[in-house]
Amino acid sequence: YYVVKLAERFGENYERLFREGITLGNGESCLPAAVRCCPDSENIAFIELFEGKYHQVKRMVHSVGSCVLYLKRMSMGTLKLDENLPAGSYRPLTKEEIGELKES
């Protein structure tokens, strides 16, 4: 899932559009996305995608008439972001993690 901060309030119409599936500017359709608004901020949401198109979150947000100010990927499949990993760095995946990603 992703943490997304928009330039404006993440409105109820945005939630509905994301849950129904969005058609991008080039006519490409996206699968419905799970959305949960942050209770502490009107312009932050948590978005879970079920496919992986190029810059999909940014393109979906643009299609509903807003823009992304901040975007952070928190997980991919069963793999969660290691909070102890410094920004811009990486670590090798374990064999178990690779297997889980291939299964999902």
N, CA, C and O atoms as a GROMACS GRO file, in nm:
protein
  416
    1TYR      N    1   0.084  -0.118   0.000
    1TYR     CA    2   0.000   0.000   0.000
    1TYR      C    3   0.087   0.124   0.000
    1TYR      O    4   0.208   0.115   0.025
    2TYR      N    5   0.027   0.237  -0.028
    2TYR     CA    6   0.098   0.365  -0.038
    2TYR      C    7   0.037   0.466   0.058
    2TYR      O    8  -0.083   0.464   0.085
    3VAL      N    9   0.122   0.555   0.110
    3VAL     CA   10   0.076   0.674   0.180
    3VAL      C   11   0.086   0.787   0.080
    3VAL      O   12   0.191   0.809   0.020
    4VAL      N   13  -0.025   0.860   0.061
    4VAL     CA   14  -0.032   0.964  -0.040
    4VAL      C   15  -0.081   1.093   0.024
    4VAL      O   16  -0.182   1.095   0.094
    5LYS      N   17  -0.008   1.202  -0.002
    5LYS     CA   18  -0.052   1.334   0.041
    5LYS      C   19  -0.087   1.413  -0.085
    5LYS      O   20  -0.004   1.429  -0.175
    6LEU      N   21  -0.211   1.463  -0.091
    6LEU     CA   22  -0.258   1.538  -0.206
    6LEU      C   23  -0.245   1.688  -0.183
    6LEU      O   24  -0.227   1.734  -0.070
    7ALA      N   25  -0.254   1.762  -0.292
    7ALA     CA   26  -0.249   1.908  -0.284
    7ALA      C   27  -0.377   1.964  -0.223
    7ALA      O   28  -0.380   2.079  -0.181
    8GLU      N   29  -0.482   1.882  -0.218
    8GLU     CA   30  -0.610   1.926  -0.163
    8GLU      C   31  -0.671   1.814  -0.080
    8GLU      O   32  -0.612   1.707  -0.067
    9ARG      N   33  -0.786   1.840  -0.026
    9ARG     CA   34  -0.859   1.742   0.055
    9ARG      C   35  -0.890   1.618  -0.030
    9ARG      O   36  -0.931   1.631  -0.145
   10PHE      N   37  -0.873   1.500   0.027
   10PHE     CA   38  -0.907   1.374  -0.040
   10PHE      C   39  -1.057   1.354  -0.021
   10PHE      O   40  -1.100   1.296   0.079
   11GLY      N   41  -1.135   1.402  -0.116
   11GLY     CA   42  -1.280   1.405  -0.104
   11GLY      C   43  -1.346   1.270  -0.118
   11GLY      O   44  -1.286   1.173  -0.164
   12GLU      N   45  -1.474   1.265  -0.076
   12GLU     CA   46  -1.552   1.142  -0.086
   12GLU      C   47  -1.566   1.097  -0.231
   12GLU      O   48  -1.569   0.977  -0.258
   13ASN      N   49  -1.573   1.194  -0.324
   13ASN     CA   50  -1.583   1.155  -0.465
   13ASN      C   51  -1.455   1.086  -0.512
   13ASN      O   52  -1.461   0.997  -0.596
   14TYR      N   53  -1.339   1.126  -0.459
   14TYR     CA   54  -1.213   1.059  -0.493
   14TYR      C   55  -1.218   0.914  -0.445
   14TYR      O   56  -1.182   0.822  -0.518
   15GLU      N   57  -1.262   0.897  -0.320
   15GLU     CA   58  -1.271   0.761  -0.265
   15GLU      C   59  -1.359   0.674  -0.354
   15GLU      O   60  -1.321   0.562  -0.386
   16ARG      N   61  -1.473   0.725  -0.392
   16ARG     CA   62  -1.566   0.649  -0.475
   16ARG      C   63  -1.503   0.615  -0.610
   16ARG      O   64  -1.513   0.501  -0.657
   17LEU      N   65  -1.439   0.713  -0.674
   17LEU     CA   66  -1.376   0.690  -0.804
   17LEU      C   67  -1.266   0.585  -0.796
   17LEU      O   68  -1.257   0.498  -0.883
   18PHE      N   69  -1.184   0.592  -0.692
   18PHE     CA   70  -1.076   0.494  -0.676
   18PHE      C   71  -1.134   0.354  -0.654
   18PHE      O   72  -1.082   0.257  -0.708
   19ARG      N   73  -1.240   0.345  -0.576
   19ARG     CA   74  -1.300   0.214  -0.547
   19ARG      C   75  -1.371   0.156  -0.668
   19ARG      O   76  -1.385   0.034  -0.679
   20GLU      N   77  -1.417   0.242  -0.759
   20GLU     CA   78  -1.485   0.194  -0.880
   20GLU      C   79  -1.384   0.158  -0.990
   20GLU      O   80  -1.415   0.078  -1.078
   21GLY      N   81  -1.267   0.217  -0.984
   21GLY     CA   82  -1.167   0.198  -1.089
   21GLY      C   83  -1.163   0.323  -1.175
   21GLY      O   84  -1.268   0.376  -1.214
   22ILE      N   85  -1.045   0.370  -1.204
   22ILE     CA   86  -1.026   0.497  -1.275
   22ILE      C   87  -0.975   0.471  -1.416
   22ILE      O   88  -0.895   0.380  -1.439
   23THR      N   89  -1.021   0.553  -1.508
   23THR     CA   90  -0.967   0.552  -1.643
   23THR      C   91  -0.865   0.666  -1.650
   23THR      O   92  -0.898   0.781  -1.624
   24LEU      N   93  -0.743   0.632  -1.686
   24LEU     CA   94  -0.636   0.731  -1.694
   24LEU      C   95  -0.651   0.818  -1.818
   24LEU      O   96  -0.731   0.789  -1.906
   25GLY      N   97  -0.573   0.925  -1.823
   25GLY     CA   98  -0.580   1.020  -1.933
   25GLY      C   99  -0.560   0.961  -2.071
   25GLY      O  100  -0.614   1.012  -2.169
   26ASN      N  101  -0.485   0.852  -2.080
   26ASN     CA  102  -0.460   0.789  -2.210
   26ASN      C  103  -0.565   0.683  -2.244
   26ASN      O  104  -0.551   0.611  -2.343
   27GLY      N  105  -0.672   0.674  -2.162
   27GLY     CA  106  -0.779   0.578  -2.187
   27GLY      C  107  -0.758   0.443  -2.121
   27GLY      O  108  -0.846   0.357  -2.128
   28GLU      N  109  -0.643   0.423  -2.058
   28GLU     CA  110  -0.612   0.296  -1.991
   28GLU      C  111  -0.692   0.286  -1.862
   28GLU      O  112  -0.698   0.381  -1.784
   29SER      N  113  -0.756   0.171  -1.839
   29SER     CA  114  -0.837   0.150  -1.719
   29SER      C  115  -0.754   0.088  -1.607
   29SER      O  116  -0.668   0.004  -1.632
   30CYS      N  117  -0.783   0.130  -1.485
   30CYS     CA  118  -0.720   0.073  -1.366
   30CYS      C  119  -0.822  -0.009  -1.289
   30CYS      O  120  -0.940   0.024  -1.286
   31LEU      N  121  -0.775  -0.115  -1.228
   31LEU     CA  122  -0.861  -0.192  -1.139
   31LEU      C  123  -0.901  -0.106  -1.020
   31LEU      O  124  -0.831  -0.009  -0.987
   32PRO      N  125  -1.012  -0.138  -0.955
   32PRO     CA  126  -1.048  -0.066  -0.833
   32PRO      C  127  -0.935  -0.073  -0.730
   32PRO      O  128  -0.864  -0.174  -0.721
   33ALA      N  129  -0.920   0.034  -0.654
   33ALA     CA  130  -0.817   0.042  -0.550
   33ALA      C  131  -0.885   0.060  -0.415
   33ALA      O  132  -0.988   0.126  -0.405
   34ALA      N  133  -0.827   0.000  -0.311
   34ALA     CA  134  -0.878   0.018  -0.176
   34ALA      C  135  -0.824   0.150  -0.122
   34ALA      O  136  -0.705   0.178  -0.133
   35VAL      N  137  -0.912   0.229  -0.063
   35VAL     CA  138  -0.874   0.361  -0.013
   35VAL      C  139  -0.920   0.376   0.131
   35VAL      O  140  -1.031   0.337   0.168
   36ARG      N  141  -0.832   0.433   0.212
   36ARG     CA  142  -0.868   0.465   0.351
   36ARG      C  143  -0.810   0.603   0.379
   36ARG      O  144  -0.689   0.623   0.368
   37CYS      N  145  -0.895   0.696   0.414
   37CYS     CA  146  -0.848   0.830   0.446
   37CYS      C  147  -0.787   0.834   0.585
   37CYS      O  148  -0.832   0.763   0.675
   38CYS      N  149  -0.686   0.916   0.601
   38CYS     CA  150  -0.619   0.932   0.730
   38CYS      C  151  -0.711   1.011   0.823
   38CYS      O  152  -0.758   1.118   0.786
   39PRO      N  153  -0.737   0.960   0.942
   39PRO     CA  154  -0.826   1.032   1.034
   39PRO      C  155  -0.765   1.162   1.086
   39PRO      O  156  -0.838   1.249   1.135
   40ASP      N  157  -0.633   1.178   1.076
   40ASP     CA  158  -0.567   1.296   1.130
   40ASP      C  159  -0.545   1.407   1.028
   40ASP      O  160  -0.505   1.518   1.065
   41SER      N  161  -0.570   1.379   0.900
   41SER     CA  162  -0.543   1.479   0.797
   41SER      C  163  -0.639   1.460   0.679
   41SER      O  164  -0.661   1.347   0.634
   42GLU      N  165  -0.694   1.568   0.631
   42GLU     CA  166  -0.792   1.560   0.521
   42GLU      C  167  -0.728   1.535   0.386
   42GLU      O  168  -0.796   1.493   0.292
   43ASN      N  169  -0.598   1.559   0.372
   43ASN     CA  170  -0.536   1.541   0.240
   43ASN      C  171  -0.439   1.423   0.234
   43ASN      O  172  -0.359   1.413   0.142
   44ILE      N  173  -0.446   1.334   0.333
   44ILE     CA  174  -0.363   1.213   0.332
   44ILE      C  175  -0.453   1.091   0.326
   44ILE      O  176  -0.554   1.082   0.396
   45ALA      N  177  -0.414   0.996   0.240
   45ALA     CA  178  -0.490   0.872   0.227
   45ALA      C  179  -0.394   0.755   0.215
   45ALA      O  180  -0.276   0.771   0.183
   46PHE      N  181  -0.446   0.637   0.241
   46PHE     CA  182  -0.373   0.512   0.226
   46PHE      C  183  -0.439   0.439   0.109
   46PHE      O  184  -0.559   0.412   0.113
   47ILE      N  185  -0.361   0.408   0.007
   47ILE     CA  186  -0.416   0.348  -0.115
   47ILE      C  187  -0.348   0.213  -0.139
   47ILE      O  188  -0.226   0.202  -0.137
   48GLU      N  189  -0.431   0.112  -0.162
   48GLU     CA  190  -0.380  -0.021  -0.194
   48GLU      C  191  -0.419  -0.054  -0.337
   48GLU      O  192  -0.537  -0.054  -0.372
   49LEU      N  193  -0.320  -0.082  -0.419
   49LEU     CA  194  -0.342  -0.119  -0.558
   49LEU      C  195  -0.341  -0.269  -0.574
   49LEU      O  196  -0.283  -0.342  -0.493
   50PHE      N  197  -0.407  -0.316  -0.680
   50PHE     CA  198  -0.412  -0.458  -0.708
   50PHE      C  199  -0.353  -0.491  -0.845
   50PHE      O  200  -0.378  -0.597  -0.903
   51GLU      N  201  -0.274  -0.395  -0.895
   51GLU     CA  202  -0.200  -0.411  -1.019
   51GLU      C  203  -0.085  -0.311  -1.011
   51GLU      O  204  -0.078  -0.232  -0.917
   52GLY      N  205   0.004  -0.313  -1.107
   52GLY     CA  206   0.120  -0.225  -1.099
   52GLY      C  207   0.152  -0.155  -1.230
   52GLY      O  208   0.246  -0.194  -1.300
   53LYS      N  209   0.078  -0.053  -1.262
   53LYS     CA  210   0.105   0.025  -1.382
   53LYS      C  211   0.209   0.133  -1.350
   53LYS      O  212   0.229   0.169  -1.235
   54TYR      N  213   0.274   0.182  -1.453
   54TYR     CA  214   0.378   0.283  -1.441
   54TYR      C  215   0.322   0.409  -1.374
   54TYR      O  216   0.225   0.467  -1.423
   55HIS      N  217   0.382   0.451  -1.263
   55HIS     CA  218   0.342   0.570  -1.187
   55HIS      C  219   0.190   0.574  -1.164
   55HIS      O  220   0.128   0.679  -1.174
   56GLN      N  221   0.134   0.459  -1.133
   56GLN     CA  222  -0.011   0.445  -1.127
   56GLN      C  223  -0.079   0.538  -1.027
   56GLN      O  224  -0.178   0.601  -1.061
   57VAL      N  225  -0.028   0.547  -0.907
   57VAL     CA  226  -0.093   0.631  -0.806
   57VAL      C  227  -0.095   0.776  -0.853
   57VAL      O  228  -0.200   0.841  -0.847
   58LYS      N  229   0.017   0.826  -0.898
   58LYS     CA  230   0.022   0.965  -0.946
   58LYS      C  231  -0.072   0.988  -1.062
   58LYS      O  232  -0.139   1.091  -1.069
   59ARG      N  233  -0.079   0.894  -1.154
   59ARG     CA  234  -0.166   0.907  -1.271
   59ARG      C  235  -0.313   0.899  -1.232
   59ARG      O  236  -0.396   0.970  -1.289
   60MET      N  237  -0.346   0.814  -1.135
   60MET     CA  238  -0.484   0.805  -1.089
   60MET      C  239  -0.527   0.935  -1.021
   60MET      O  240  -0.636   0.986  -1.045
   61VAL      N  241  -0.440   0.988  -0.936
   61VAL     CA  242  -0.470   1.113  -0.867
   61VAL      C  243  -0.487   1.226  -0.968
   61VAL      O  244  -0.579   1.307  -0.956
   62HIS      N  245  -0.400   1.231  -1.067
   62HIS     CA  246  -0.411   1.334  -1.172
   62HIS      C  247  -0.544   1.321  -1.246
   62HIS      O  248  -0.605   1.422  -1.283
   63SER      N  249  -0.589   1.197  -1.269
   63SER     CA  250  -0.714   1.174  -1.341
   63SER      C  251  -0.837   1.224  -1.267
   63SER      O  252  -0.940   1.252  -1.329
   64VAL      N  253  -0.828   1.236  -1.134
   64VAL     CA  254  -0.942   1.288  -1.057
   64VAL      C  255  -0.927   1.438  -1.032
   64VAL      O  256  -1.010   1.498  -0.963
   65GLY      N  257  -0.823   1.499  -1.088
   65GLY     CA  258  -0.810   1.644  -1.083
   65GLY      C  259  -0.724   1.698  -0.970
   65GLY      O  260  -0.738   1.815  -0.935
   66SER      N  261  -0.636   1.618  -0.914
   66SER     CA  262  -0.548   1.666  -0.808
   66SER      C  263  -0.404   1.630  -0.842
   66SER      O  264  -0.377   1.579  -0.951
   67CYS      N  265  -0.312   1.657  -0.750
   67CYS     CA  266  -0.174   1.616  -0.771
   67CYS      C  267  -0.115   1.566  -0.639
   67CYS      O  268  -0.159   1.605  -0.531
   68VAL      N  269  -0.016   1.482  -0.652
   68VAL     CA  270   0.050   1.419  -0.538
   68VAL      C  271   0.162   1.510  -0.488
   68VAL      O  272   0.248   1.551  -0.566
   69LEU      N  273   0.159   1.542  -0.359
   69LEU     CA  274   0.268   1.618  -0.297
   69LEU      C  275   0.372   1.526  -0.234
   69LEU      O  276   0.490   1.560  -0.226
   70TYR      N  277   0.327   1.408  -0.190
   70TYR     CA  278   0.414   1.313  -0.121
   70TYR      C  279   0.361   1.174  -0.149
   70TYR      O  280   0.239   1.152  -0.147
   71LEU      N  281   0.450   1.079  -0.174
   71LEU     CA  282   0.411   0.941  -0.201
   71LEU      C  283   0.517   0.849  -0.142
   71LEU      O  284   0.636   0.865  -0.166
   72LYS      N  285   0.471   0.752  -0.064
   72LYS     CA  286   0.564   0.656  -0.006
   72LYS      C  287   0.503   0.517  -0.014
   72LYS      O  288   0.391   0.494   0.034
   73ARG      N  289   0.577   0.425  -0.074
   73ARG     CA  290   0.532   0.286  -0.079
   73ARG      C  291   0.566   0.219   0.053
   73ARG      O  292   0.681   0.222   0.097
   74MET      N  293   0.465   0.159   0.115
   74MET     CA  294   0.483   0.096   0.246
   74MET      C  295   0.495  -0.056   0.237
   74MET      O  296   0.553  -0.118   0.326
   75SER      N  297   0.439  -0.116   0.132
   75SER     CA  298   0.447  -0.261   0.118
   75SER      C  299   0.427  -0.300  -0.028
   75SER      O  300   0.375  -0.224  -0.109
   76MET      N  301   0.470  -0.422  -0.057
   76MET     CA  302   0.447  -0.484  -0.187
   76MET      C  303   0.415  -0.630  -0.160
   76MET      O  304   0.501  -0.705  -0.114
   77GLY      N  305   0.292  -0.670  -0.188
   77GLY     CA  306   0.249  -0.805  -0.154
   77GLY      C  307   0.258  -0.823  -0.003
   77GLY      O  308   0.206  -0.742   0.073
   78THR      N  309   0.324  -0.930   0.040
   78THR     CA  310   0.338  -0.956   0.182
   78THR      C  311   0.459  -0.885   0.243
   78THR      O  312   0.476  -0.884   0.365
   79LEU      N  313   0.542  -0.827   0.158
   79LEU     CA  314   0.666  -0.762   0.204
   79LEU      C  315   0.637  -0.621   0.254
   79LEU      O  316   0.583  -0.538   0.180
   80LYS      N  317   0.671  -0.593   0.378
   80LYS     CA  318   0.651  -0.462   0.439
   80LYS      C  319   0.782  -0.384   0.440
   80LYS      O  320   0.890  -0.443   0.449
   81LEU      N  321   0.771  -0.253   0.430
   81LEU     CA  322   0.888  -0.167   0.435
   81LEU      C  323   0.958  -0.182   0.570
   81LEU      O  324   0.893  -0.177   0.674
   82ASP      N  325   1.088  -0.201   0.568
   82ASP     CA  326   1.167  -0.211   0.690
   82ASP      C  327   1.189  -0.070   0.743
   82ASP      O  328   1.265   0.007   0.684
   83GLU      N  329   1.124  -0.035   0.853
   83GLU     CA  330   1.129   0.101   0.908
   83GLU      C  331   1.270   0.140   0.954
   83GLU      O  332   1.298   0.259   0.970
   84ASN      N  333   1.358   0.042   0.978
   84ASN     CA  334   1.494   0.072   1.023
   84ASN      C  335   1.590   0.098   0.907
   84ASN      O  336   1.706   0.134   0.928
   85LEU      N  337   1.542   0.081   0.785
   85LEU     CA  338   1.625   0.102   0.666
   85LEU      C  339   1.629   0.251   0.633
   85LEU      O  340   1.524   0.313   0.614
   86PRO      N  341   1.748   0.309   0.628
   86PRO     CA  342   1.757   0.453   0.597
   86PRO      C  343   1.703   0.484   0.457
   86PRO      O  344   1.708   0.401   0.367
   87ALA      N  345   1.650   0.604   0.440
   87ALA     CA  346   1.596   0.647   0.311
   87ALA      C  347   1.704   0.635   0.203
   87ALA      O  348   1.819   0.673   0.224
   88GLY      N  349   1.665   0.581   0.088
   88GLY     CA  350   1.756   0.567  -0.025
   88GLY      C  351   1.843   0.443  -0.022
   88GLY      O  352   1.920   0.419  -0.115
   89SER      N  353   1.833   0.363   0.084
   89SER     CA  354   1.916   0.243   0.091
   89SER      C  355   1.829   0.119   0.067
   89SER      O  356   1.707   0.129   0.054
   90TYR      N  357   1.893   0.005   0.062
   90TYR     CA  358   1.823  -0.120   0.037
   90TYR      C  359   1.893  -0.233   0.108
   90TYR      O  360   2.003  -0.216   0.160
   91ARG      N  361   1.828  -0.348   0.110
   91ARG     CA  362   1.890  -0.470   0.161
   91ARG      C  363   1.845  -0.584   0.072
   91ARG      O  364   1.738  -0.578   0.012
   92PRO      N  365   1.926  -0.689   0.064
   92PRO     CA  366   1.884  -0.805  -0.016
   92PRO      C  367   1.761  -0.872   0.046
   92PRO      O  368   1.746  -0.874   0.168
   93LEU      N  369   1.675  -0.925  -0.038
   93LEU     CA  370   1.560  -1.001   0.010
   93LEU      C  371   1.606  -1.140   0.052
   93LEU      O  372   1.701  -1.195  -0.004
   94THR      N  373   1.538  -1.195   0.150
   94THR     CA  374   1.567  -1.333   0.190
   94THR      C  375   1.501  -1.428   0.089
   94THR      O  376   1.415  -1.386   0.012
   95LYS      N  377   1.542  -1.553   0.089
   95LYS     CA  378   1.480  -1.652   0.001
   95LYS      C  379   1.331  -1.665   0.032
   95LYS      O  380   1.250  -1.684  -0.059
   96GLU      N  381   1.296  -1.656   0.159
   96GLU     CA  382   1.155  -1.666   0.199
   96GLU      C  383   1.074  -1.549   0.143
   96GLU      O  384   0.962  -1.568   0.095
   97GLU      N  385   1.130  -1.428   0.150
   97GLU     CA  386   1.061  -1.310   0.098
   97GLU      C  387   1.041  -1.320  -0.053
   97GLU      O  388   0.935  -1.285  -0.104
   98ILE      N  389   1.143  -1.367  -0.123
   98ILE     CA  390   1.132  -1.384  -0.268
   98ILE      C  391   1.022  -1.483  -0.301
   98ILE      O  392   0.942  -1.461  -0.392
   99GLY      N  393   1.019  -1.595  -0.227
   99GLY     CA  394   0.915  -1.695  -0.247
   99GLY      C  395   0.775  -1.641  -0.223
   99GLY      O  396   0.682  -1.670  -0.298
  100GLU      N  397   0.759  -1.560  -0.117
  100GLU     CA  398   0.628  -1.500  -0.086
  100GLU      C  399   0.585  -1.405  -0.196
  100GLU      O  400   0.468  -1.404  -0.234
  101LEU      N  401   0.678  -1.324  -0.248
  101LEU     CA  402   0.643  -1.231  -0.355
  101LEU      C  403   0.603  -1.304  -0.483
  101LEU      O  404   0.511  -1.262  -0.553
  102LYS      N  405   0.671  -1.414  -0.512
  102LYS     CA  406   0.637  -1.491  -0.631
  102LYS      C  407   0.498  -1.555  -0.618
  102LYS      O  408   0.426  -1.570  -0.716
  103GLU      N  409   0.462  -1.592  -0.495
  103GLU     CA  410   0.331  -1.654  -0.472
  103GLU      C  411   0.217  -1.552  -0.481
  103GLU      O  412   0.106  -1.587  -0.520
  104SER      N  413   0.246  -1.426  -0.444
  104SER     CA  414   0.137  -1.327  -0.439
  104SER      C  415   0.117  -1.257  -0.567
  104SER      O  416   0.029  -1.171  -0.577
   0.00000   0.00000   0.00000
